Amino acid sequence: MTRRTFPALPPRPGSRGPFAESWWGGAWVRALEETSLDPGRLSRGRTYARGGYVDEITVGPGRIAAMVHGSRPRPYRTGIRLQVLSDEEWNGFLDAVSAQPAHIAALLDKDMPHDLVEAAERAGVHLLPGAGELEPSCSCPDDGYPCKHAAALCYQTARLLDTDPFVLLLLRGRDEGGLIDELSRRNAARAAAEKPAGADVPRAGVSAREALSATGRPPLPAPLAPPAESGPPSLFPELPGAPEPSALEFLAVDASSRAHAFLTADVDPFESASPWHDAVRLAATHPHLSGRRSLSPLFSTLAAGTGRTSRNLTRAAAAWRQGGPEGLAVLDTPWNPPAGDFDRARSALAAADFPRMTIWRNRLTDPSRVVQLRYGRDGRWYPYRSDKGRDDWWPEGPADRDPVGALTGTLYGAAE
């Protein structure tokens, strides 16, 4: 994962004092304030941040982006850039951190102690930004450096850094999962290299093999006699009207999956599902019932049992794989979303050089009528495709909270 999106932080009206509670968050704020050419814009930026004017924040290598509301109805596209570390700098940082297991433990606890940053600096790696390193940008007409919208985004980012220093590391170019894996690997390699020679040689005492061999274990029982009849045994009784063996196997696999979910979550997640929803779930989750065209007799039986066609069930199963019950709701039920993210999506797509899309309820459709985005009640965008521009829409790819990502990452395969 090279990008994370954080929901909009709640407003903090009437609050005073510093925005950052951690020392590294405070260093981030100082880098902004030492860069600013206008303290007045910083003050308005703090007011915007405390008032909840900053929408969800997306963090990726080298850039933070968000839509920030201002005095006009349409929010502004705002960003902060910071240079990523080179591979050589990352190697120096990883070596410095893995040399002290306490540093790894601190990061896992979402802490960034002073000595960790100092160890990185001794290796020539500067994690925290200094004055002039944060590069703000905004689509507003204000030529301030930074403008109040970019300042608001920067202040809200300090709140993210307080709770998770991996936000800073992602901004510098590496994601949390990859860093933890690499730190664990280097820590294990260092421990193995520092192990004293002969450490694996057994000391004086009784070996495990000797201790076990002295227990007097009884001999194993004799093997069972071979079956009297040749050929495979009958798995299911051959009774009139009995279900097909494949259907029984199918249902047995599903029953075991539901039992596992019940035991781990103490609730049956499918208890309240309608017969149609349950049929769609079965079609979507069984490994032999995938793809737009399923020739399995079991698939046809499942569709007929719900009064639907195989094509209906195939499309619904694709929607379920795309987003579960919410993906199926997006397929079946158009709705009128409230003002907010849905309205901002067209602007975001236009800014990414996509053709202007037409609106119908919760759906945005490309002028060519080949691609479509549907907005779900869960706040995600579900991409669809219509072959040859016909009104025959099929779910295509995973849902995404970013409409641009839903198109570029799933439908077109273009780099962001």
Contacts in CASP RR format, 6 or more apart in sequence:
PFRMAT RR
TARGET T0000
AUTHOR 0000-0000-0000
METHOD contacts of the structure
MODEL  1
MTRRTFPALPPRPGSRGPFAESWWGGAWVRALEETSLDPGRLSRGRTYAR
GGYVDEITVGPGRIAAMVHGSRPRPYRTGIRLQVLSDEEWNGFLDAVSAQ
PAHIAALLDKDMPHDLVEAAERAGVHLLPGAGELEPSCSCPDDGYPCKHA
AALCYQTARLLDTDPFVLLLLRGRDEGGLIDELSRRNAARAAAEKPAGAD
VPRAGVSAREALSATGRPPLPAPLAPPAESGPPSLFPELPGAPEPSALEF
LAVDASSRAHAFLTADVDPFESASPWHDAVRLAATHPHLSGRRSLSPLFS
TLAAGTGRTSRNLTRAAAAWRQGGPEGLAVLDTPWNPPAGDFDRARSALA
AADFPRMTIWRNRLTDPSRVVQLRYGRDGRWYPYRSDKGRDDWWPEGPAD
RDPVGALTGTLYGAAE
1 175 0 8 1.000
1 177 0 8 1.000
2 60 0 8 1.000
2 61 0 8 1.000
2 170 0 8 1.000
2 173 0 8 1.000
2 175 0 8 1.000
3 58 0 8 1.000
3 59 0 8 1.000
3 60 0 8 1.000
3 416 0 8 1.000
4 58 0 8 1.000
4 59 0 8 1.000
4 60 0 8 1.000
4 167 0 8 1.000
4 170 0 8 1.000
4 175 0 8 1.000
5 56 0 8 1.000
5 57 0 8 1.000
5 58 0 8 1.000
5 59 0 8 1.000
5 401 0 8 1.000
5 402 0 8 1.000
6 56 0 8 1.000
6 57 0 8 1.000
6 58 0 8 1.000
6 59 0 8 1.000
6 160 0 8 1.000
7 56 0 8 1.000
8 52 0 8 1.000
8 54 0 8 1.000
8 55 0 8 1.000
8 56 0 8 1.000
8 57 0 8 1.000
9 52 0 8 1.000
9 54 0 8 1.000
9 57 0 8 1.000
9 156 0 8 1.000
9 159 0 8 1.000
9 160 0 8 1.000
10 52 0 8 1.000
11 50 0 8 1.000
11 51 0 8 1.000
11 52 0 8 1.000
12 50 0 8 1.000
12 51 0 8 1.000
13 50 0 8 1.000
13 51 0 8 1.000
14 50 0 8 1.000
15 50 0 8 1.000
18 26 0 8 1.000
18 29 0 8 1.000
19 26 0 8 1.000
19 29 0 8 1.000
19 46 0 8 1.000
19 49 0 8 1.000
19 155 0 8 1.000
19 158 0 8 1.000
19 159 0 8 1.000
20 26 0 8 1.000
20 28 0 8 1.000
20 29 0 8 1.000
20 158 0 8 1.000
20 159 0 8 1.000
20 161 0 8 1.000
20 162 0 8 1.000
21 162 0 8 1.000
22 112 0 8 1.000
22 161 0 8 1.000
22 162 0 8 1.000
22 165 0 8 1.000
23 114 0 8 1.000
24 112 0 8 1.000
24 117 0 8 1.000
24 128 0 8 1.000
24 161 0 8 1.000
24 165 0 8 1.000
24 168 0 8 1.000
25 158 0 8 1.000
25 161 0 8 1.000
25 162 0 8 1.000
26 158 0 8 1.000
27 128 0 8 1.000
27 129 0 8 1.000
27 130 0 8 1.000
28 128 0 8 1.000
28 129 0 8 1.000
28 154 0 8 1.000
28 157 0 8 1.000
28 158 0 8 1.000
28 161 0 8 1.000
28 168 0 8 1.000
29 154 0 8 1.000
29 155 0 8 1.000
29 158 0 8 1.000
30 130 0 8 1.000
30 131 0 8 1.000
31 128 0 8 1.000
31 129 0 8 1.000
31 130 0 8 1.000
31 131 0 8 1.000
31 132 0 8 1.000
31 133 0 8 1.000
31 134 0 8 1.000
32 42 0 8 1.000
32 134 0 8 1.000
32 146 0 8 1.000
32 151 0 8 1.000
32 154 0 8 1.000
32 155 0 8 1.000
33 42 0 8 1.000
34 130 0 8 1.000
34 131 0 8 1.000
34 132 0 8 1.000
35 131 0 8 1.000
35 132 0 8 1.000
35 133 0 8 1.000
35 134 0 8 1.000
35 145 0 8 1.000
35 146 0 8 1.000
36 42 0 8 1.000
36 145 0 8 1.000
36 146 0 8 1.000
36 151 0 8 1.000
37 144 0 8 1.000
37 145 0 8 1.000
38 144 0 8 1.000
38 145 0 8 1.000
41 142 0 8 1.000
41 144 0 8 1.000
41 146 0 8 1.000
41 147 0 8 1.000
41 148 0 8 1.000
41 151 0 8 1.000
42 148 0 8 1.000
42 151 0 8 1.000
44 148 0 8 1.000
44 151 0 8 1.000
45 148 0 8 1.000
45 149 0 8 1.000
45 151 0 8 1.000
45 152 0 8 1.000
45 155 0 8 1.000
46 151 0 8 1.000
46 152 0 8 1.000
46 155 0 8 1.000
48 54 0 8 1.000
48 68 0 8 1.000
48 69 0 8 1.000
48 70 0 8 1.000
48 148 0 8 1.000
48 149 0 8 1.000
48 151 0 8 1.000
48 152 0 8 1.000
49 151 0 8 1.000
49 152 0 8 1.000
49 153 0 8 1.000
49 155 0 8 1.000
49 156 0 8 1.000
53 68 0 8 1.000
53 69 0 8 1.000
53 70 0 8 1.000
53 149 0 8 1.000
53 152 0 8 1.000
54 66 0 8 1.000
54 68 0 8 1.000
54 69 0 8 1.000
54 152 0 8 1.000
54 153 0 8 1.000
54 156 0 8 1.000
55 66 0 8 1.000
55 67 0 8 1.000
55 68 0 8 1.000
55 69 0 8 1.000
55 75 0 8 1.000
55 341 0 8 1.000
55 344 0 8 1.000
56 66 0 8 1.000
56 67 0 8 1.000
56 401 0 8 1.000
57 64 0 8 1.000
57 65 0 8 1.000
57 66 0 8 1.000
57 153 0 8 1.000
57 156 0 8 1.000
57 157 0 8 1.000
57 160 0 8 1.000
58 64 0 8 1.000
58 65 0 8 1.000
58 66 0 8 1.000
58 402 0 8 1.000
59 157 0 8 1.000
59 160 0 8 1.000
59 167 0 8 1.000
59 170 0 8 1.000
59 171 0 8 1.000
60 170 0 8 1.000
60 171 0 8 1.000
60 173 0 8 1.000
61 84 0 8 1.000
61 170 0 8 1.000
61 171 0 8 1.000
61 172 0 8 1.000
61 173 0 8 1.000
61 174 0 8 1.000
62 81 0 8 1.000
62 82 0 8 1.000
62 83 0 8 1.000
62 84 0 8 1.000
62 171 0 8 1.000
62 172 0 8 1.000
62 173 0 8 1.000
63 79 0 8 1.000
63 80 0 8 1.000
63 81 0 8 1.000
63 82 0 8 1.000
63 171 0 8 1.000
64 79 0 8 1.000
64 80 0 8 1.000
64 81 0 8 1.000
64 82 0 8 1.000
64 153 0 8 1.000
64 157 0 8 1.000
64 171 0 8 1.000
65 77 0 8 1.000
65 78 0 8 1.000
65 79 0 8 1.000
66 78 0 8 1.000
66 79 0 8 1.000
66 153 0 8 1.000
66 156 0 8 1.000
67 75 0 8 1.000
67 76 0 8 1.000
67 77 0 8 1.000
67 78 0 8 1.000
67 344 0 8 1.000
67 348 0 8 1.000
68 75 0 8 1.000
68 76 0 8 1.000
68 78 0 8 1.000
68 138 0 8 1.000
68 149 0 8 1.000
68 150 0 8 1.000
68 152 0 8 1.000
68 153 0 8 1.000
69 75 0 8 1.000
69 76 0 8 1.000
70 76 0 8 1.000
70 140 0 8 1.000
70 149 0 8 1.000
74 344 0 8 1.000
74 347 0 8 1.000
75 344 0 8 1.000
76 138 0 8 1.000
76 139 0 8 1.000
76 140 0 8 1.000
76 149 0 8 1.000
77 138 0 8 1.000
77 139 0 8 1.000
77 347 0 8 1.000
77 348 0 8 1.000
77 351 0 8 1.000
78 136 0 8 1.000
78 137 0 8 1.000
78 138 0 8 1.000
78 139 0 8 1.000
78 140 0 8 1.000
78 149 0 8 1.000
78 150 0 8 1.000
78 152 0 8 1.000
78 153 0 8 1.000
79 136 0 8 1.000
79 137 0 8 1.000
79 138 0 8 1.000
79 150 0 8 1.000
79 153 0 8 1.000
80 134 0 8 1.000
80 135 0 8 1.000
80 136 0 8 1.000
80 137 0 8 1.000
80 150 0 8 1.000
80 153 0 8 1.000
80 154 0 8 1.000
80 157 0 8 1.000
81 134 0 8 1.000
81 135 0 8 1.000
81 136 0 8 1.000
81 137 0 8 1.000
82 129 0 8 1.000
82 133 0 8 1.000
82 134 0 8 1.000
82 135 0 8 1.000
82 171 0 8 1.000
82 172 0 8 1.000
83 133 0 8 1.000
84 171 0 8 1.000
84 172 0 8 1.000
84 173 0 8 1.000
85 93 0 8 1.000
85 125 0 8 1.000
85 172 0 8 1.000
85 173 0 8 1.000
85 174 0 8 1.000
89 124 0 8 1.000
89 125 0 8 1.000
90 125 0 8 1.000
90 173 0 8 1.000
90 174 0 8 1.000
92 120 0 8 1.000
92 123 0 8 1.000
92 124 0 8 1.000
92 125 0 8 1.000
93 120 0 8 1.000
93 123 0 8 1.000
93 125 0 8 1.000
93 127 0 8 1.000
94 179 0 8 1.000
94 182 0 8 1.000
94 183 0 8 1.000
94 186 0 8 1.000
95 123 0 8 1.000
95 186 0 8 1.000
96 103 0 8 1.000
96 116 0 8 1.000
96 119 0 8 1.000
96 120 0 8 1.000
96 122 0 8 1.000
96 123 0 8 1.000
96 125 0 8 1.000
97 103 0 8 1.000
97 104 0 8 1.000
97 107 0 8 1.000
97 116 0 8 1.000
97 119 0 8 1.000
97 120 0 8 1.000
97 183 0 8 1.000
98 104 0 8 1.000
98 183 0 8 1.000
98 186 0 8 1.000
98 187 0 8 1.000
98 190 0 8 1.000
99 119 0 8 1.000
99 190 0 8 1.000
100 115 0 8 1.000
100 116 0 8 1.000
100 119 0 8 1.000
101 187 0 8 1.000
103 113 0 8 1.000
103 115 0 8 1.000
103 116 0 8 1.000
103 119 0 8 1.000
104 183 0 8 1.000
104 184 0 8 1.000
104 187 0 8 1.000
106 112 0 8 1.000
106 113 0 8 1.000
106 116 0 8 1.000
107 116 0 8 1.000
107 165 0 8 1.000
107 166 0 8 1.000
107 179 0 8 1.000
107 180 0 8 1.000
107 183 0 8 1.000
108 180 0 8 1.000
110 163 0 8 1.000
110 164 0 8 1.000
110 165 0 8 1.000
110 166 0 8 1.000
111 165 0 8 1.000
112 127 0 8 1.000
112 165 0 8 1.000
112 168 0 8 1.000
117 127 0 8 1.000
117 128 0 8 1.000
120 126 0 8 1.000
120 127 0 8 1.000
127 168 0 8 1.000
127 169 0 8 1.000
127 172 0 8 1.000
128 168 0 8 1.000
134 146 0 8 1.000
134 154 0 8 1.000
136 145 0 8 1.000
136 146 0 8 1.000
136 147 0 8 1.000
136 150 0 8 1.000
136 151 0 8 1.000
136 153 0 8 1.000
136 154 0 8 1.000
137 150 0 8 1.000
138 146 0 8 1.000
138 147 0 8 1.000
138 149 0 8 1.000
138 150 0 8 1.000
139 351 0 8 1.000
140 147 0 8 1.000
140 149 0 8 1.000
142 148 0 8 1.000
142 149 0 8 1.000
146 154 0 8 1.000
157 167 0 8 1.000
160 167 0 8 1.000
161 167 0 8 1.000
161 168 0 8 1.000
166 175 0 8 1.000
166 176 0 8 1.000
166 179 0 8 1.000
169 175 0 8 1.000
169 176 0 8 1.000
169 179 0 8 1.000
170 176 0 8 1.000
227 233 0 8 1.000
235 245 0 8 1.000
236 242 0 8 1.000
236 245 0 8 1.000
236 248 0 8 1.000
244 297 0 8 1.000
244 298 0 8 1.000
246 298 0 8 1.000
247 298 0 8 1.000
247 301 0 8 1.000
250 282 0 8 1.000
250 286 0 8 1.000
250 298 0 8 1.000
253 286 0 8 1.000
254 282 0 8 1.000
254 285 0 8 1.000
254 286 0 8 1.000
257 285 0 8 1.000
258 268 0 8 1.000
258 269 0 8 1.000
258 270 0 8 1.000
261 268 0 8 1.000
261 269 0 8 1.000
261 270 0 8 1.000
262 268 0 8 1.000
270 277 0 8 1.000
270 278 0 8 1.000
270 281 0 8 1.000
273 281 0 8 1.000
273 325 0 8 1.000
275 306 0 8 1.000
276 306 0 8 1.000
276 308 0 8 1.000
276 316 0 8 1.000
277 325 0 8 1.000
277 328 0 8 1.000
279 302 0 8 1.000
279 303 0 8 1.000
279 305 0 8 1.000
279 306 0 8 1.000
279 308 0 8 1.000
279 313 0 8 1.000
280 313 0 8 1.000
280 316 0 8 1.000
280 317 0 8 1.000
280 319 0 8 1.000
280 320 0 8 1.000
280 328 0 8 1.000
281 320 0 8 1.000
281 324 0 8 1.000
282 289 0 8 1.000
282 302 0 8 1.000
283 289 0 8 1.000
283 294 0 8 1.000
283 299 0 8 1.000
283 302 0 8 1.000
283 303 0 8 1.000
283 313 0 8 1.000
283 314 0 8 1.000
283 316 0 8 1.000
283 317 0 8 1.000
283 320 0 8 1.000
284 316 0 8 1.000
284 317 0 8 1.000
284 318 0 8 1.000
284 320 0 8 1.000
284 321 0 8 1.000
284 324 0 8 1.000
285 320 0 8 1.000
288 296 0 8 1.000
288 298 0 8 1.000
289 296 0 8 1.000
289 298 0 8 1.000
289 299 0 8 1.000
289 302 0 8 1.000
289 317 0 8 1.000
290 317 0 8 1.000
291 314 0 8 1.000
291 317 0 8 1.000
291 318 0 8 1.000
292 314 0 8 1.000
292 315 0 8 1.000
292 318 0 8 1.000
292 394 0 8 1.000
293 314 0 8 1.000
294 310 0 8 1.000
294 314 0 8 1.000
299 310 0 8 1.000
299 313 0 8 1.000
299 314 0 8 1.000
300 310 0 8 1.000
302 313 0 8 1.000
303 309 0 8 1.000
303 310 0 8 1.000
303 312 0 8 1.000
303 313 0 8 1.000
306 313 0 8 1.000
308 316 0 8 1.000
315 331 0 8 1.000
315 394 0 8 1.000
315 395 0 8 1.000
316 328 0 8 1.000
316 331 0 8 1.000
316 332 0 8 1.000
318 394 0 8 1.000
318 395 0 8 1.000
319 327 0 8 1.000
319 328 0 8 1.000
319 330 0 8 1.000
319 331 0 8 1.000
319 382 0 8 1.000
319 395 0 8 1.000
320 327 0 8 1.000
320 328 0 8 1.000
321 395 0 8 1.000
322 382 0 8 1.000
322 395 0 8 1.000
322 397 0 8 1.000
322 398 0 8 1.000
322 399 0 8 1.000
323 330 0 8 1.000
323 380 0 8 1.000
323 382 0 8 1.000
323 398 0 8 1.000
323 399 0 8 1.000
326 376 0 8 1.000
326 377 0 8 1.000
326 378 0 8 1.000
326 380 0 8 1.000
327 376 0 8 1.000
327 382 0 8 1.000
327 395 0 8 1.000
327 399 0 8 1.000
329 376 0 8 1.000
329 377 0 8 1.000
330 362 0 8 1.000
330 374 0 8 1.000
330 375 0 8 1.000
330 376 0 8 1.000
330 382 0 8 1.000
331 374 0 8 1.000
331 395 0 8 1.000
334 360 0 8 1.000
334 361 0 8 1.000
334 362 0 8 1.000
334 363 0 8 1.000
335 361 0 8 1.000
335 362 0 8 1.000
335 376 0 8 1.000
335 377 0 8 1.000
336 361 0 8 1.000
336 362 0 8 1.000
337 361 0 8 1.000
337 362 0 8 1.000
337 375 0 8 1.000
337 376 0 8 1.000
337 377 0 8 1.000
341 375 0 8 1.000
341 379 0 8 1.000
342 362 0 8 1.000
342 375 0 8 1.000
345 364 0 8 1.000
345 373 0 8 1.000
345 375 0 8 1.000
345 381 0 8 1.000
345 403 0 8 1.000
346 356 0 8 1.000
346 357 0 8 1.000
346 359 0 8 1.000
346 364 0 8 1.000
348 402 0 8 1.000
348 403 0 8 1.000
348 404 0 8 1.000
349 356 0 8 1.000
349 357 0 8 1.000
349 364 0 8 1.000
349 403 0 8 1.000
349 404 0 8 1.000
349 407 0 8 1.000
350 356 0 8 1.000
352 404 0 8 1.000
352 408 0 8 1.000
354 366 0 8 1.000
354 404 0 8 1.000
354 407 0 8 1.000
355 366 0 8 1.000
355 367 0 8 1.000
355 368 0 8 1.000
356 367 0 8 1.000
357 364 0 8 1.000
357 365 0 8 1.000
357 366 0 8 1.000
357 367 0 8 1.000
357 373 0 8 1.000
358 364 0 8 1.000
358 365 0 8 1.000
358 367 0 8 1.000
362 374 0 8 1.000
362 375 0 8 1.000
362 376 0 8 1.000
363 372 0 8 1.000
363 373 0 8 1.000
363 374 0 8 1.000
363 375 0 8 1.000
364 372 0 8 1.000
364 373 0 8 1.000
364 374 0 8 1.000
364 375 0 8 1.000
364 403 0 8 1.000
365 371 0 8 1.000
365 372 0 8 1.000
366 372 0 8 1.000
368 389 0 8 1.000
369 386 0 8 1.000
369 389 0 8 1.000
369 390 0 8 1.000
369 391 0 8 1.000
370 385 0 8 1.000
370 386 0 8 1.000
370 388 0 8 1.000
370 389 0 8 1.000
371 383 0 8 1.000
371 384 0 8 1.000
371 385 0 8 1.000
371 386 0 8 1.000
371 396 0 8 1.000
371 407 0 8 1.000
371 411 0 8 1.000
372 383 0 8 1.000
372 384 0 8 1.000
372 385 0 8 1.000
372 386 0 8 1.000
372 393 0 8 1.000
373 381 0 8 1.000
373 382 0 8 1.000
373 383 0 8 1.000
373 384 0 8 1.000
373 403 0 8 1.000
373 406 0 8 1.000
373 407 0 8 1.000
374 381 0 8 1.000
374 382 0 8 1.000
374 384 0 8 1.000
375 381 0 8 1.000
375 382 0 8 1.000
376 382 0 8 1.000
376 399 0 8 1.000
379 401 0 8 1.000
380 399 0 8 1.000
380 400 0 8 1.000
380 401 0 8 1.000
381 399 0 8 1.000
381 400 0 8 1.000
381 401 0 8 1.000
381 402 0 8 1.000
381 403 0 8 1.000
381 406 0 8 1.000
382 395 0 8 1.000
382 399 0 8 1.000
382 406 0 8 1.000
383 395 0 8 1.000
383 396 0 8 1.000
383 397 0 8 1.000
383 399 0 8 1.000
383 400 0 8 1.000
383 406 0 8 1.000
383 407 0 8 1.000
383 410 0 8 1.000
383 411 0 8 1.000
384 393 0 8 1.000
384 394 0 8 1.000
384 395 0 8 1.000
384 396 0 8 1.000
385 393 0 8 1.000
385 394 0 8 1.000
385 396 0 8 1.000
385 411 0 8 1.000
386 392 0 8 1.000
386 393 0 8 1.000
386 394 0 8 1.000
387 394 0 8 1.000
396 410 0 8 1.000
396 411 0 8 1.000
397 410 0 8 1.000
397 411 0 8 1.000
398 410 0 8 1.000
399 406 0 8 1.000
400 406 0 8 1.000
400 409 0 8 1.000
400 410 0 8 1.000
404 416 0 8 1.000
405 416 0 8 1.000
408 414 0 8 1.000
408 415 0 8 1.000
408 416 0 8 1.000
409 416 0 8 1.000
END
